[in-house]
Amino acid sequence: MDKRILIIEDEAAIRDILSVPLESEGYKVTQAADGLEGMNAFRDQQFDLVLLDIMMPRIDGYTVCEMIRRESDVPIILLTALDSEEAQIKGFDKLADDYITKPFSIRLVLKRVEALLRRTAAETGTDDLIRYRDLTLSEAERRVTVSGSEVVLTNLEFNILLLLLKNKGRVFSRDDLLNLVWGYDFAGYEKGVNFHIMNLRRKLKADYIETVRGVGYRIAKEDQKQS
């Protein structure tokens, strides 16, 4: 699943009650203890959904929701003890996507999260995203970000990265890359492949691409350590 969820909630017990079942369902969860910490986390990483409390110190949930909406269309679910109609209307006026009152059913939260992510993927095509560590690649938009910052790649660089990410763990020789990315086998252009790999590493500012000595290149599966 590999979807990333940010929980912004000032009560540690509630953060833990939410995190454990979400993580058991395969989501990657980041916790923040107040609105300011939540906004810092949101700007530091990319998330697929935000679970947001309203009554918090430093910055309240309504304000956080408003701030996020200025920067992103990420789905937001408000979780709060405020159960009045006025409080809910205010939440939707701030462009929250859903509103769940406390005390809540964990099963209900999981189902709402699942449904909202499914709907968002259908509407925006975000299910084409490929994530690897702090790198995110959108095949549809031909866009790459690292830790939330966009990385500008040439078409060849993008296609090399896309091929390696779609086949994590598989080693591609320079000839393989010439045939699959360039579309031809051009004897003597192996140094050109090396040059593009070097440029990719420099632009990504991280050595995601492993050199397998005497064979070629690969991006290791996330449970593998690069040698």
TORZA-111846 format. One record per residue (C-alpha): x, y, z; residue in three letters; residue number from 1. Coordinates in pm, whole numbers, padded with zeros to 5 digits. Example, Ala and Ser with C-alpha at 12.3 -4.5 7.8 and 13.67 -1.06 7.14 Angstrom:
2
      x      y      z resn resi
  01230 -00450  00780  ALA    1
  01367 -00106  00714  SER    2
***
This chain:
227
      x      y      z resn resi
  00000  00000  00000  MET    1
  00282  00239  00099  ASP    2
  00050  00538  00160  LYS    3
  00176  00802  00401  ARG    4
 -00051  00945  00671  ILE    5
  00019  01240  00901  LEU    6
 -00158  01241  01239  ILE    7
 -00172  01584  01404  ILE    8
 -00313  01534  01754  GLU    9
 -00205  01673  02092  ASP   10
 -00303  01365  02294  GLU   11
 -00029  01102  02272  ALA   12
 -00267  00818  02363  ALA   13
 -00497  00900  02071  ILE   14
 -00202  00927  01831  ARG   15
 -00093  00579  01937  ASP   16
 -00447  00437  01919  ILE   17
 -00465  00559  01559  LEU   18
 -00108  00475  01455  SER   19
 -00102  00107  01551  VAL   20
 -00401 -00010  01340  PRO   21
 -00306  00218  01051  LEU   22
  00045  00077  01044  GLU   23
 -00091 -00278  01069  SER   24
 -00291 -00202  00752  GLU   25
  00031 -00107  00573  GLY   26
  00021  00272  00601  TYR   27
  00333  00470  00691  LYS   28
  00243  00700  00980  VAL   29
  00406  01020  01104  THR   30
  00290  01177  01431  GLN   31
  00284  01543  01532  ALA   32
  00187  01667  01881  ALA   33
  00051  02012  01790  ASP   34
 -00038  02230  01494  GLY   35
  00303  02390  01452  LEU   36
  00483  02055  01463  GLU   37
  00224  01920  01221  GLY   38
  00282  02197  00966  MET   39
  00658  02150  00990  ASN   40
  00616  01777  00925  ALA   41
  00375  01843  00639  PHE   42
  00620  02076  00468  ARG   43
  00912  01841  00525  ASP   44
  00754  01528  00370  GLN   45
  00485  01424  00125  GLN   46
  00165  01272  00264  PHE   47
 -00137  01105  00107  ASP   48
 -00378  01195  00390  LEU   49
 -00388  01402  00710  VAL   50
 -00581  01310  01028  LEU   51
 -00622  01640  01211  LEU   52
 -00747  01728  01559  ASP   53
 -00915  02067  01602  ILE   54
 -00851  02169  01963  MET   55
 -00471  02188  01987  MET   56
 -00210  02422  02139  PRO   57
  00000  02668  01937  ARG   58
 -00208  02639  01616  ILE   59
 -00562  02500  01620  ASP   60
 -00685  02245  01366  GLY   61
 -00904  02486  01172  TYR   62
 -00602  02710  01109  THR   63
 -00382  02412  01018  VAL   64
 -00648  02294  00774  CYS   65
 -00659  02639  00617  GLU   66
 -00278  02653  00591  MET   67
 -00256  02309  00431  ILE   68
 -00525  02402  00179  ARG   69
 -00318  02698  00063  ARG   70
 -00043  02453 -00032  GLU   71
 -00205  02121 -00114  SER   72
 -00520  01926 -00205  ASP   73
 -00418  01635  00021  VAL   74
 -00725  01468  00181  PRO   75
 -00791  01592  00536  ILE   76
 -01008  01417  00796  ILE   77
 -01091  01620  01108  LEU   78
 -01101  01418  01432  LEU   79
 -01254  01614  01719  THR   80
 -01472  01613  02027  ALA   81
 -01659  01913  01883  LEU   82
 -01978  01749  01760  ASP   83
 -02201  02050  01699  SER   84
 -02337  02122  01354  GLU   85
 -02165  02461  01358  GLU   86
 -01824  02303  01428  ALA   87
 -01870  02056  01144  GLN   88
 -01983  02325  00901  ILE   89
 -01679  02534  00995  LYS   90
 -01456  02234  00924  GLY   91
 -01607  02184  00579  PHE   92
 -01583  02558  00516  ASP   93
 -01208  02519  00572  LYS   94
 -01222  02255  00296  LEU   95
 -01175  01945  00510  ALA   96
 -01283  01628  00328  ASP   97
 -01440  01444  00622  ASP   98
 -01528  01493  00989  TYR   99
 -01525  01223  01259  ILE  100
 -01628  01299  01617  THR  101
 -01468  01156  01933  LYS  102
 -01502  00901  02077  PRO  103
 -01465  00723  01746  PHE  104
 -01455  00366  01622  SER  105
 -01113  00262  01492  ILE  106
 -01283  00046  01230  ARG  107
 -01479  00350  01113  LEU  108
 -01162  00560  01087  VAL  109
 -00989  00287  00885  LEU  110
 -01286  00259  00648  LYS  111
 -01308  00637  00604  ARG  112
 -00934  00658  00535  VAL  113
 -00955  00373  00283  GLU  114
 -01257  00521  00107  ALA  115
 -01110  00871  00088  LEU  116
 -00777  00748 -00049  LEU  117
 -00955  00530 -00303  ARG  118
 -01173  00819 -00418  ARG  119
 -00879  01059 -00435  THR  120
 -00678  00813 -00643  ALA  121
 -00967  00768 -00884  ALA  122
 -01016  01143 -00919  GLU  123
 -00653  01248 -00951  THR  124
 -00472  00944 -01081  GLY  125
 -00233  00949 -00783  THR  126
 -00212  00569 -00795  ASP  127
  00057  00612 -01064  ASP  128
  00298  00735 -00796  LEU  129
  00609  00534 -00725  ILE  130
  00776  00597 -00389  ARG  131
  01122  00493 -00281  TYR  132
  01256  00617  00052  ARG  133
  01214  00998  00032  ASP  134
  01178  00998 -00349  LEU  135
  00841  01018 -00527  THR  136
  00794  00975 -00902  LEU  137
  00472  01049 -01090  SER  138
  00471  00871 -01425  GLU  139
  00163  01059 -01546  ALA  140
  00305  01403 -01465  GLU  141
  00667  01299 -01539  ARG  142
  00762  01463 -01213  ARG  143
  01013  01363 -00947  VAL  144
  01043  01500 -00596  THR  145
  01290  01424 -00317  VAL  146
  01182  01515  00037  SER  147
  00905  01725 -00119  GLY  148
  01136  01930 -00345  SER  149
  01102  01887 -00722  GLU  150
  01402  01755 -00913  VAL  151
  01424  01856 -01280  VAL  152
  01536  01565 -01501  LEU  153
  01590  01527 -01873  THR  154
  01365  01278 -02056  ASN  155
  01644  01019 -02066  LEU  156
  01721  01061 -01697  GLU  157
  01353  01029 -01609  PHE  158
  01314  00715 -01823  ASN  159
  01620  00551 -01667  ILE  160
  01492  00625 -01316  LEU  161
  01141  00503 -01404  LEU  162
  01275  00174 -01543  LEU  163
  01491  00111 -01237  LEU  164
  01214  00200 -00992  LEU  165
  00961 -00025 -01167  LYS  166
  01207 -00313 -01145  ASN  167
  01359 -00272 -00798  LYS  168
  01621 -00537 -00728  GLY  169
  01683 -00620 -01095  ARG  170
  02026 -00542 -01238  VAL  171
  02032 -00376 -01580  PHE  172
  02348 -00387 -01788  SER  173
  02451 -00084 -01991  ARG  174
  02337 -00269 -02304  ASP  175
  01998 -00332 -02140  ASP  176
  01960  00039 -02069  LEU  177
  02061  00133 -02422  LEU  178
  01800 -00103 -02567  ASN  179
  01519 -00028 -02321  LEU  180
  01565  00347 -02270  VAL  181
  01749  00471 -02577  TRP  182
  01577  00216 -02801  GLY  183
  01888  00098 -02977  TYR  184
  02215 -00083 -02914  ASP  185
  02488  00163 -02996  PHE  186
  02832  00008 -02951  ALA  187
  03066  00241 -02770  GLY  188
  02794  00449 -02602  TYR  189
  02830  00269 -02267  GLU  190
  03015  00575 -02137  LYS  191
  02705  00781 -02218  GLY  192
  02502  00554 -01989  VAL  193
  02758  00609 -01713  ASN  194
  02731  00985 -01764  PHE  195
  02351  00985 -01728  HIS  196
  02367  00769 -01415  ILE  197
  02624  01008 -01268  MET  198
  02397  01305 -01348  ASN  199
  02098  01131 -01190  LEU  200
  02287  01068 -00868  ARG  201
  02404  01430 -00859  ARG  202
  02055  01573 -00915  LYS  203
  01885  01339 -00667  LEU  204
  02156  01420 -00409  LYS  205
  02144  01058 -00293  ALA  206
  02289  00734 -00422  ASP  207
  01963  00548 -00483  TYR  208
  02120  00377 -00786  ILE  209
  02362  00102 -00696  GLU  210
  02651 -00002 -00920  THR  211
  02683 -00379 -00942  VAL  212
  03047 -00418 -01035  ARG  213
  03104 -00581 -01371  GLY  214
  02730 -00611 -01442  VAL  215
  02540 -00281 -01441  GLY  216
  02300 -00080 -01227  TYR  217
  01998 -00136 -01006  ARG  218
  01783  00024 -00741  ILE  219
  01779 -00213 -00447  ALA  220
  01453 -00328 -00293  LYS  221
  01380 -00130  00024  GLU  222
  01444 -00428  00250  ASP  223
  01789 -00474  00096  GLN  224
  02098 -00291  00211  LYS  225
  02310 -00149 -00065  GLN  226
  02661 -00293 -00073  SER  227
***
